[in-house]
Amino acid sequence: MQIVEQVVDSIFLKPHSVLGGRLQLLIPEGFVPMSEEMRTTKYPNENRPAIVFTNESGTINIAVNHSPDSVFPDKLKELHHQLDFSIRQSIPDATWRFSGFQHYHGREWIQMEFISPARDTNIRNIMVATSLDNRMLAVSFNVTEDLAVDWLNAGRAVIKSLVVN
């Protein structure tokens, strides 16, 4: 299946392939791969995403990570429980909007939406995860609260565009 470009709230989204063509997704026009230096700063832990697309100021990010952690398709419910618990433990002040499952293009995805406090603003987060090659594939969209009004619909379109090949 091929995804096609879209315009959402005047934001132009273009198809991209990552992970050697295994994942297709829409990326906003003008977004570029985040530099290694910025990735290390924004994601200081060792499990930082391998691929991050960002706007010029780094206030809107789309992260993709195909983790080495084993996750079999029939274990998504257990993974959901682990991820949900882990986020609630590590970000106790988060405001939750959704935690459950969605289907995009014939594939089941764990999906979690929450607002997390940051140093100088709040961050809107949409995170999804599934199994690809029996390993966890996670994709997230995050945007600062002040930009969420203009960008959250585009972020949801990015997540809904995910096609695993």
C-alpha positions in Angstrom: 0.0 0.0 0.0 1.3 3.5 -0.9 0.3 6.5 1.2 -0.3 9.8 -0.5 0.4 13.4 0.4 -2.2 15.3 2.4 -2.9 18.8 3.6 -4.2 19.0 7.2 -5.0 22.4 8.6 -2.8 24.0 5.9 0.1 21.7 6.8 1.5 19.8 3.9 2.3 16.2 4.7 4.6 14.2 2.4 5.1 10.4 2.2 8.4 9.1 3.6 9.8 5.6 3.9 12.1 4.6 6.8 13.7 1.4 8.2 14.7 0.3 4.7 11.2 0.8 3.3 9.6 -1.3 6.1 7.6 1.7 7.4 5.8 4.4 5.5 4.5 7.6 7.1 3.6 11.2 6.4 6.1 13.9 7.5 5.3 17.6 7.4 7.0 19.5 4.6 10.2 21.3 5.9 10.9 18.7 8.7 14.4 17.3 8.6 16.2 14.5 10.4 17.3 15.7 13.8 21.0 16.0 14.3 22.8 13.5 16.4 23.8 16.3 18.9 20.1 17.4 19.3 18.9 13.8 19.6 21.4 13.2 22.4 20.2 16.3 24.2 16.5 15.8 23.7 16.6 12.1 24.4 19.4 11.6 26.9 18.8 8.0 27.8 20.5 5.2 25.9 17.2 4.0 24.3 16.9 7.2 22.2 14.9 6.8 19.0 17.0 6.0 15.9 15.1 8.4 13.7 13.6 11.7 14.6 12.2 14.2 12.2 11.8 17.7 13.5 10.9 21.3 12.7 13.6 24.0 12.6 13.2 24.9 16.3 12.9 21.3 17.6 9.5 22.0 19.1 7.7 19.4 17.1 9.1 15.9 16.7 8.2 12.6 15.0 10.3 9.8 16.4 10.7 6.2 15.1 12.4 3.4 17.0 12.6 -0.2 16.0 13.9 -1.5 19.4 16.0 -4.7 19.9 13.5 -5.6 22.6 11.5 -8.8 21.7 7.8 -8.2 21.2 5.6 -10.8 19.6 2.3 -9.8 17.9 0.3 -11.9 20.4 2.0 -10.0 23.3 0.7 -6.5 22.5 -1.7 -6.5 25.5 1.2 -7.2 27.9 3.4 -4.6 26.2 0.5 -2.0 26.5 0.3 -2.8 30.2 4.1 -2.4 30.6 4.3 0.9 28.6 1.3 2.4 30.3 2.6 1.5 33.8 6.1 2.8 32.9 5.0 6.1 31.6 2.6 6.6 34.6 5.5 5.8 37.0 8.1 8.0 35.3 5.7 11.0 34.6 3.3 11.0 37.5 2.1 14.5 36.6 1.0 13.5 33.1 -2.6 14.2 32.1 -3.9 11.2 30.2 -6.1 11.6 27.1 -6.1 7.9 25.8 -4.5 4.6 26.5 -5.6 1.6 24.5 -5.5 0.1 21.0 -6.1 1.4 17.4 -6.0 -0.3 14.0 -4.2 1.5 11.2 -4.0 -0.1 7.7 -4.7 -3.6 9.0 -2.3 -3.5 11.9 -3.0 -3.3 15.6 -1.2 -0.5 17.4 -1.0 0.3 21.1 -1.8 4.0 21.4 -1.3 6.4 24.3 -2.0 10.1 24.3 -0.9 12.3 27.2 0.3 15.7 28.2 3.6 15.8 30.1 5.1 18.7 32.0 8.5 20.0 30.7 10.9 22.6 32.0 9.1 25.6 30.5 6.0 24.3 28.9 3.7 21.2 28.6 4.2 18.7 25.8 1.4 16.9 23.9 2.4 13.3 23.2 0.9 10.7 20.9 2.8 7.4 21.1 2.0 4.2 19.2 3.8 0.8 19.3 3.4 -2.5 17.5 5.4 -5.6 16.7 7.6 -5.7 13.6 9.9 -8.7 13.0 9.1 -9.7 16.6 10.6 -6.5 17.9 8.9 -3.4 19.2 8.3 -0.6 16.7 7.4 2.7 18.4 6.4 5.9 16.7 5.7 9.1 18.5 4.5 12.6 17.7 5.1 15.4 20.3 4.5 19.1 20.2 4.8 21.9 22.7 1.4 23.0 24.2 1.6 26.4 22.5 1.8 24.9 19.1 -0.7 22.0 19.7 -3.7 24.0 18.5 -2.1 24.3 15.0 -0.3 20.9 14.9 -2.2 18.3 16.8 -4.5 17.3 13.9 -1.4 17.0 11.6 0.2 14.8 14.3 -2.8 12.5 14.4 -2.7 12.3 10.6 1.0 11.3 10.8 0.1 8.5 13.2 -2.9 7.4 11.2 -0.8 7.2 8.1 1.5 4.5 9.4 1.9 1.5 7.0 4.2 -1.4 7.9 5.5 -3.4 4.9 
